[in-house]
Amino acid sequence: MKKKGLRVLTYNIHKGFNISNQRFILHQIREALIHADADLLFLQEMQGKHDRHEKNVAHWPDQSQIEFIAEGVWPHFAYGKNAIYNAGHHGNAILSKHPFESWENINVSPFPWASRSLLHGVIRTRGSDQDVHIVCIHFGLMGKERRSQITTLCDRIDSHVPHDAPLIVAGDFNDWLGQAGRLFLNRLGLHEVFRETHGRYARTFPAWFPILQMDRIYYRGLIPVSCDRLTHSPWDMLSDHAPLAATFTL
């Protein structure tokens, strides 16, 4: 950490393919993530395994995608499947420069064909005796589905996260109507860092012309320093989402 800061980044990596799904660009994504220099990565649509791609896609890594991205930079990581199919699976991932005390993947899937989960981890930063709770999410596309998942997330936080513990909830919320933010603030006291620093939610989708406010970083028990939407090169030509990067002090 630098000056007791904690830099976090959330990004839907589109399973390592570019916007049109025509090119495999995980190597370029990794380089961009390394350059962003975050302590914590909250990644969605991480491909855990895909039998056909392993055989047919050029430059597919020998190890899993999370191991490939993490190697030499983020020594601690957790992966939670939230979509399983014949060829393999994909899900949420958290990569950390700080060790995990624990982590758990919680199924919030209303349908077998649209699997979703919450990846809840606990880390302890260097020189601190306080746990930081971190949750990576990727919510569903339908309003009824999201409302159920938001309620499940609130219940999880109420039951597993002490009220005085630092907490970060980040990911792809698919919540362009802003329903999650109102409930998070009223029930959990969570604030969204881009909105706190810029006065509005960040438009992050589609990356080449961001219109929809899909990706968020919520927090409590930390002090926000800054938050940026990364739309400059190379981010505008990688995934279909733009990442958010925020810095907090503990």
For each residue, the residues with C-beta under 8 A, 3 or more apart:
1: 4 5 6 39 125 126 127
2: 5
3: 249
4: 1 127 249 250
5: 1 2 225 247 248 249
6: 1 39 40 125 132 222 247 248 249 250
7: 37 38 39 40 245 246 247 248
8: 38 39 40 41 42 168 170 217 245 246 247 248
9: 33 36 38 40 41 42 243 244 245 246
10: 41 42 43 44 136 170 171 172 215 216 217 243 244
11: 33 41 42 43 44 215 239 241 243 244
12: 43 44 45 138 171 172 214 215 239 240 241
13: 16 26 29 43 44 45 46 238 239
14: 17 18 19 21 45 238 239 240 241
15: 45 46 47 50 90
16: 13 24 25 26 29 47 65
17: 14 21 22 23 24 25
18: 14 21 22 23 24 25 237 238 239
19: 14 206 207 208 237 238 239 240
20: 23
21: 14 17 18
22: 17 18
23: 17 18 20
24: 16 17 18 53 57 58 59 60
25: 16 17 18 28 29 238
26: 13 16 29 30 59 61 65 68 69
27: 30 31 59
28: 25 31 32 234 238
29: 13 16 25 26 32 33 69 238 239
30: 26 27 33 34 68 69
31: 27 28 34 35
32: 28 29 35 36 234 235 238
33: 9 11 29 30 36 38 41 69
34: 30 31 37 73
35: 31 32
36: 9 32 33 230 243 245
37: 7 34
38: 7 8 9 33 41 245
39: 1 6 7 8 96 97 98 125
40: 6 7 8 9 94 95 96 97 98 123 134 168
41: 8 9 10 11 33 38 69 74 93 94 95 96
42: 8 9 10 11 92 94 134 136 168 170 171 217
43: 10 11 12 13 46 66 69 92 93 94 95 136
44: 10 11 12 13 92 93 136 137 138 171 172
45: 12 13 14 15 90 138 172
46: 13 15 43 65 66 79 90 91 92 93
47: 15 16 50 53 65 88 90
48: 64 65 66 79 81 88 89 90 91
49: 54 64 87 88 89
50: 15 47 53 54 87 88 90
51: 54 55 87 88
52: 55 56 87
53: 24 47 50 56 57 60 87 88
54: 49 50 51 57 60
55: 51 52
56: 52 53
57: 24 53 54 60
58: 24
59: 24 26 27
60: 24 53 54 57
61: 26 64 65 67 68
62:
63: 67 68 71
64: 48 49 61 67 68 79
65: 16 26 46 47 48 61 68 69
66: 43 46 48 69 70 77 79 93 95
67: 61 63 64 70 71 77
68: 26 30 61 63 64 65 71
69: 26 29 30 33 41 43 65 66 73 74 95
70: 66 67 73 74 75 77 95
71: 63 67 68
72:
73: 34 69 70 95 97
74: 41 69 70 77 95 96 97
75: 70 97 99
76: 95 96 97 98 99 100 123
77: 66 67 70 74 93 94 95 96
78: 93 94 100 103 105 119 121
79: 46 48 64 66 91 92 93 119
80: 91 92 93 105 117 118 119 136
81: 48 84 89 90 91 105 115 117
82: 90 91 92 105 107 109 115 116 117 138
83: 89 90 91 114 115
84: 81 88 89 115
85: 88 89
86:
87: 49 50 51 52 53
88: 47 48 49 50 51 53 84 85
89: 48 49 81 83 84 85
90: 15 45 46 47 48 50 81 82 83
91: 46 48 79 80 81 82 83 105 117 119 138
92: 42 43 44 46 79 80 82 105 117 118 119 136 137 138 171
93: 41 43 44 46 66 77 78 79 80 119 136
94: 40 41 42 43 77 78 103 119 121 134 136
95: 40 41 43 66 69 70 73 74 76 77
96: 39 40 41 74 76 77 99 100 121 123 134
97: 39 40 73 74 75 76
98: 39 40 76 123 124 125 126 132
99: 75 76 96 123 124
100: 76 78 96 103 121 122 123
101: 122 123 124 131
102: 121 122
103: 78 94 100 119 120 121 122
104: 119 120 121
105: 78 80 81 82 91 92 117 118 119 120
106: 117 118 119 120 152 156
107: 82 115 116 117
108: 116 117 118 148 149 152 153
109: 82 112 114 115 116 117
110: 114 116 140 145 148
111: 114 115 145
112: 109 115
113:
114: 83 109 110 111 140 141 145
115: 81 82 83 84 107 109 111 112
116: 82 107 108 109 110 138 139 140 145 149
117: 80 81 82 91 92 105 106 107 108 109 138
118: 80 92 105 106 108 135 136 137 149 152 153 156
119: 78 79 80 91 92 93 94 103 104 105 106 135 136 137
120: 103 104 105 106 133 134 135 156 160
121: 78 94 96 100 102 103 104 133 134 135 136
122: 100 101 102 103 131 132 133 134
123: 40 76 96 98 99 100 101 131 132 134
124: 98 99 101 128 129 130 131 132
125: 1 6 39 98 128 132 250
126: 1 98
127: 1 4
128: 124 125 250
129: 124
130: 124 165 166 250
131: 101 122 123 124 165 166
132: 6 98 122 123 124 125 165 166 167 168 250
133: 120 121 122 157 160 161 165 166 167 168
134: 40 42 94 96 120 121 122 123 167 168 169 170
135: 118 119 120 121 153 156 157 167 168 169 170 171
136: 10 42 43 44 80 92 93 94 118 119 121 170 171
137: 44 92 118 119 149 153 169 170 171 172 173
138: 12 44 45 82 91 92 116 117 171 172 174
139: 116 145 146 149 150 171 172 173 174 175 180
140: 110 114 116 145 146 149 174
141: 114 145 146 174
142: 145 146
143: 146 147 177 179
144: 147 148
145: 110 111 114 116 139 140 141 142 148 149
146: 139 140 141 142 143 149 150 173 174 175 179 180
147: 143 144 150 151 179
148: 108 110 144 145 151 152
149: 108 116 118 137 139 140 145 146 152 153
150: 139 146 147 153 154 179 180 183 184
151: 147 148 154 155
152: 106 108 118 148 149 155 156
153: 108 118 135 137 149 150 156 157 169
154: 150 151 157 158 183 184 187 188
155: 151 152 158 159
156: 106 118 120 135 152 153 159 160 161
157: 133 135 153 154 160 161 167 169 188
158: 154 155 161 187 188
159: 155 156
160: 120 133 156 157
161: 133 156 157 158 165 167
162: 165
163:
164: 221
165: 130 131 132 133 161 162 221
166: 130 131 132 133 219 220 221 222 250
167: 132 133 134 135 157 161 190 219 220 221
168: 8 40 42 132 133 134 135 217 218 219 222 248
169: 134 135 137 153 157 184 190 217 218 219
170: 8 10 42 134 135 136 137 215 216 217 218 244
171: 10 12 42 44 92 135 136 137 138 139 215 216
172: 10 12 44 45 137 138 139 214 215 241
173: 137 139 146 180 214 215 216
174: 138 139 140 141 146 214
175: 139 146 178 179 180 181 213 214 216
176: 212 213 214
177: 143
178: 175 181 182 201 213
179: 143 146 147 150 175 182 183
180: 139 146 150 173 175 183 184 216
181: 175 178 184 185 192 195 201 216 218
182: 178 179 185 186
183: 150 154 179 180 186 187 188
184: 150 154 169 180 181 187 188 190 192 218
185: 181 182 188 189 190 191
186: 182 183
187: 154 158 183 184
188: 154 157 158 183 184 185 220
189: 185 220
190: 167 169 184 185 218 219 220
191: 185 195 196 218 219 220 224
192: 181 184 195 196 201 216 217 218 219
193: 196 197 217 218 219 224 227 244 246 248
194: 197 198 200 201 202 216 217 227 229 244 246
195: 181 191 192 198 199 200 201
196: 191 192 193 224 227
197: 193 194 224 226 227
198: 194 195 202 227
199: 195
200: 194 195 213
201: 178 181 192 194 195 213 216
202: 194 198 210 213 215 216 227 229 242 244
203: 210 211 212 213 229
204: 207 210 212 213 214 215 229 241 242 243 244
205: 210 211 212 214 215 240 241 242
206: 19 209 210 211 212 240 241
207: 19 204 210 231 235 236 237 238 239 240 241 242
208: 19 236 237
209: 206
210: 202 203 204 205 206 207 229 231 242
211: 203 205 206
212: 176 203 204 205 206
213: 175 176 178 200 201 202 203 204 216
214: 12 172 173 174 175 176 204 205 241
215: 10 11 12 170 171 172 173 202 204 205 241 242 243 244
216: 10 170 171 173 175 180 181 192 194 201 202 213 244
217: 8 10 42 168 169 170 192 193 194 227 244 246
218: 168 169 170 181 184 190 191 192 193
219: 166 167 168 169 190 191 192 193 222 224 246 248
220: 166 167 188 189 190 191
221: 164 165 166 167
222: 6 166 168 219 248 249 250
223: 248 249 250
224: 191 193 196 197 219 227 246 247 248
225: 5 246 247 248 249
226: 197 246 247
227: 193 194 196 197 198 202 217 224 244 245 246 247
228: 244 245 246
229: 194 202 203 204 210 242 243 244
230: 36 235 242 243 244 245
231: 207 210 235 236 242
232: 235 236
233: 236 237
234: 28 32 237 238
235: 32 207 230 231 232 238 239 242 243
236: 207 208 231 232 233 242
237: 18 19 207 208 233 234
238: 13 14 18 19 25 28 29 32 207 234 235
239: 11 12 13 14 18 19 29 207 235 243
240: 12 14 19 205 206 207
241: 11 12 14 172 204 205 206 207 214 215
242: 202 204 205 207 210 215 229 230 231 235 236
243: 9 10 11 36 204 215 229 230 235 239
244: 9 10 11 170 193 194 202 204 215 216 217 227 228 229 230
245: 7 8 9 36 38 227 228 230
246: 7 8 9 193 194 217 219 224 225 226 227 228
247: 5 6 7 8 224 225 226 227
248: 5 6 7 8 168 193 219 222 223 224 225
249: 3 4 5 6 222 223 225
250: 4 6 125 128 130 132 166 222 223
